Amino acid sequence: MAAPAPATCLILKERGLRPHLLVHDGVRSEFGQIDTSNPNCVVIADAGEDFSYQNMNKAFQVLMELEKPILFSLGKGRYYKETSGLMLDVGPYMKALEYACGIEAEVVGKPSPEFFKSALREMGVDASQAVMIGDDIVGDVGGAQRCGIRALQVRTGKFRPSDEHHPEVKADGYVDNLAEAVDLLLQHADQ
């Protein structure tokens, strides 16, 4: 398991950056040790209902006031699934800020190759020893495979039947749930 917020905090500290945060309250606490006064960059993540016009415009204003605007996005997923249905993820909002400000975001999270490489370093394993299990054909499966990591797609969450015929990404295997993925990995542990 790897999360983009701690990786982003490390980047912010290393580069002496103070972010304006447009993130969900559950993620905000992960930035508790980061100075957010007088922001010189913007960090966005899944903010749910906080992706309002007012909050997006504030992030836009912060970026436009900077000589060299820096936008970090904790992933670039298009959507995710909740019990109430499909929900827009951070990607569309990231793209809106990129377009409005004429910049390109630094993605810290899936499908960024650096995110997967960082996870491998944290676990102390080579890509050939790892397997990604996820429900997103592009962000999870495609992102992992671009780094040489095998990937299984679970037929839950945001999985759609058309994923099995994606024009660019083909999972190394498909499973109905996480338990089935674990069983499959245990069966092939010596390979």
HELIX and SHEET records of a PDB file:
HELIX    1   1 PRO A    4  ARG A   15  1                                  12    
HELIX    2   2 ASP A   25  ARG A   28  1                                   4    
HELIX    3   3 SER A   29  PHE A   31  5                                   3    
HELIX    4   4 GLY A   48  ASP A   50  5                                   3    
HELIX    5   5 TYR A   53  GLU A   65  1                                  13    
HELIX    6   6 VAL A   90  CYS A  101  1                                  12    
HELIX    7   7 PRO A  113  MET A  123  1                                  11    
HELIX    8   8 ALA A  127  GLN A  129  5                                   3    
HELIX    9   9 ILE A  137  GLY A  142  3                                   6    
HELIX   10  10 GLY A  143  GLN A  145  1                                   3    
HELIX   11  11 PRO A  161  HIS A  165  5                                   5    
HELIX   12  12 LEU A  178  GLN A  187  1                                  10    
SHEET    1   A 4 PRO A  19  LEU A  22  0                                        
SHEET    2   A 4 CYS A  41  ILE A  44  1                                        
SHEET    3   A 4 LEU A  71  SER A  73  1                                        
SHEET    4   A 4 GLU A 106  VAL A 107  1                                        
SHEET    1   B 2 TYR A  79  GLU A  82  0                                        
SHEET    2   B 2 GLY A  85  LEU A  88 -1                                        
SHEET    1   C 3 VAL A 131  GLY A 134  0                                        
SHEET    2   C 3 ARG A 150  VAL A 154  1                                        
SHEET    3   C 3 GLY A 173  VAL A 175  1                                        
END                                                                             
